[in-house]
Amino acid sequence: MIGYYVILGVFTLIGMLVSSRLKNKFAHYSQVPVRSGLSGSEMAEKMLAHYGIRDVQIVEGQGYLTDHYNPQTKTVSLSPDVYHGRSVAAAAVATHECGHAVQHAQSYSMLQLRSRLVPVVQFSANIQQFLFMGAILGMGAGLGGTLMIFMVATFGITALFSLVTLPVEFDASNRALAWLDNTGALPPQEHDGAKDALWWAAMTYVAQALGALVMFLYFLLSFLGRSED
């Protein structure tokens, strides 16, 4: 199981580096005001109105970079810095989350698939650690192989969810950037800043997906190697 900890350590480090870069980008573009003077919440309202979406509520959340769209409650939750911010960063994040609302309204297939996977992933995440410990303790009793199968399955589900999340996030950013450009909400220089910020936000999901995929392959190959013995 040394390989497990090596992989975990490597991708934890990568995730921390990417997250740090994202926070630096957000901090930088939070200091760049938008010429329109619109706040993130006002940008969000305009984008939803443009697409004729009137059943989605924009609310102020808590924390830092905790922005998200909840398809169950149809709410776009914006962190205080984004909700009230009148910066390139606020515009980028707010419209990205509205991009998810547009996906939902237009029945974007990958978002629908991701939503269906949520309860399965939550269940898998809850039992992964128990399976991991059980596989170690059960090896001596001949239970390791059986538990390893379930562990491979749960890590496979996690990897699948992470991979499905990628097109969902990239598409939401593309929708946001297209709206900002086509409507003139951001002039070219500000648009480039929004694109840069959203690219780094997407890289956090790429790092997570790579880590989940490598972890799944590690356990899968470990199981196959045990089966051949």
Secondary structure as GFF3:
##gff-version 3
##sequence-region A 1 229
A	DSSP	alpha_helix	2	29	.	.	.	ID=ss1
A	DSSP	alpha_helix	40	50	.	.	.	ID=ss2
A	DSSP	beta_strand	57	60	.	.	.	ID=ss3
A	DSSP	beta_strand	68	70	.	.	.	ID=ss4
A	DSSP	beta_strand	75	78	.	.	.	ID=ss5
A	DSSP	alpha_helix	80	84	.	.	.	ID=ss6
A	DSSP	alpha_helix	88	105	.	.	.	ID=ss7
A	DSSP	alpha_helix	109	138	.	.	.	ID=ss8
A	DSSP	alpha_helix	144	182	.	.	.	ID=ss9
A	DSSP	alpha_helix	188	228	.	.	.	ID=ss10
###
